[in-house]
Amino acid sequence: MMKRFAAGTVLLAMLAVWPGTAVFGGETVVFENVDEIAVNEGPTLTVGYVKIGAESDWRMACNKSLADTFTIDNGYFLLTSDAQQKQDRQVKAVREFISQEVDYILLDPITESGWAASLEEAREAGIPVIVFDREVDVDDPEAYTAWLGSDFYTEGARASAWLEAYLEESGYEGEVGIVHIQGTTDSSAQIGRTRGLDEALEKHPQWELLGRADADFTTAKGKEVMVEMLEEFGGRINVVYCENDNEAYGAIEAIEEAGFSAGTDLEKGDILVLSFDAANNGLMLTMEKKIAVNTECAPCYGPLLTQMIMALERGEELPKRQYVYEQQFSALGKPDSVTVSGRTWPVAPVSEELISARPY
């Protein structure tokens, strides 16, 4: 197949040239979760999707978004490779898609490192690679075409800012014992959300990090890690910082089975659970106040990715980096906003109506 644009020809746009975007903090931000599919009316485009797996509710929603969007009816033929959370399989998939001469490669990398060689091979073959969700760490910024995803650091900073504001508004003045259930080590989400917490820990000497362990974004490992944390620290735990909803599900199970309560009254011994993703099940637990705050990580990338591909087909430039706009949810009513890096973000109340209206 003829490749229409080499990855190296896509330049960083200093001003927003992409519909529905604006420049914020030096980066280009996509406001709201754009759901309009860009239909390809020309020859069918073959798109290779290098996916991570199906380890969480979020991941399954992401995979479904691409499968529902990149269809023959919309002018795309989607080839999918499931790496089952193994990076070597992802690298192999990139090379297989190159040999199949696909028109585009969509890469959701498990970890940030280890991509230089395969991305260079795609560039030499003239196949644009759009990285989304997690990021890649490469020396050459032209190794891939563009990136679209979440600001994981800001997610973590917003969750930590919520905890700070909630403790202040609640009048809680005691020590705060925190256990941290991390996502897949060296993934972008783990790196960013961990950094957000670490910076908050440095600001608050009364916050103590009791323990930290990787649960790989899964419910089973989240429960396993929480069991170990409860056995070691027991009643010293005030807060559990889970890096996604599935880990929070497992943590809450462990908390309740051990005779503790996942709730919002620290004075009565409740354990505050902080989570990320804001999947439907996670928001149900947020409405029940078993998750105190849930910071969204938007998974429905399919439509935006079609818009990026169609822009490239028209010969347009894409911003090198684009962040999706994400919300934050709590059923507690306070705080109703948090401030991070000089920007104020609302904290939305959770209701059954809100949950039923969301696509995941």
Buried (B, 14 or more C-beta within 10 A) or exposed (E): EEBBBBBBBBEEBEEBEBEBBEEBEEEBBBEEBBEEBBEBEEEEBBBBBBBBBEBBBBBBBBBBBBBBBBBEEBBBBBBBBBBEBEBEBBBBBBBBBBEEBBBBBBBBBBBBEBBBEBBBBBBEBBBBBBBBBBBBBBEEEBBBBBBBBBBBBBBBBBBBBBBBBBBEEBEBEEEBBBBBBBBBEBBBBBBBBBBBBBEBBEEBEEBBBBBBBBBBBBBBBBBBBBBBBBEEBEEBBBBBBBBBBBBBBBBBBBBEEBEBBBBBEBEEEBBBBBBBBBBBBBBBBBBEBBBBBBBBBBBBBBBBBBBBBBBBBEEBBBBBBBBBBBBBBBBBEEBEBBEBEEEEBEBBBBEEEBBEEBEB
